[in-house]
Amino acid sequence: MVAATIRLMPHHDANWRARLEEARTRQAELLAREGMLTAAEQDELLALREAVDRAFNARFRTTAEYRDFYFAQARELLEAEGIDMPLPQVADDATVEEIDRVLGMVWQAVEVTNSETF
């Protein structure tokens, strides 16, 4: 009998919520400013968007948790868009890159479908 293997997420952080809220709070501060943002503030805003994504994804302990969460979202999106596209089986020990490759196919299918219907 072969034991199932899992892959730990490379950037798991038990304090992900605090980091997420910190980045979102700073984003809100920048976006609430009147007038144009300076170049430095625009750069900070872009960096904060990446920080939000990193913090959100740091909540997943394993790549299987990451896969399950984003595949559920992908299935909902495909269903909402009326696209019949089965998602391939992705192993519990898949890498983030392997999972993201499949998700990229989903986003591309939605983009193509939407561009053909408008």
HELIX and SHEET records of a PDB file:
HELIX    1   1 TRP A   16  ALA A   32  1                                  17    
HELIX    2   2 ALA A   39  ASN A   57  1                                  19    
HELIX    3   3 THR A   63  GLU A   81  1                                  19    
HELIX    4   4 VAL A   96  THR A  117  1                                  22    
END                                                                             
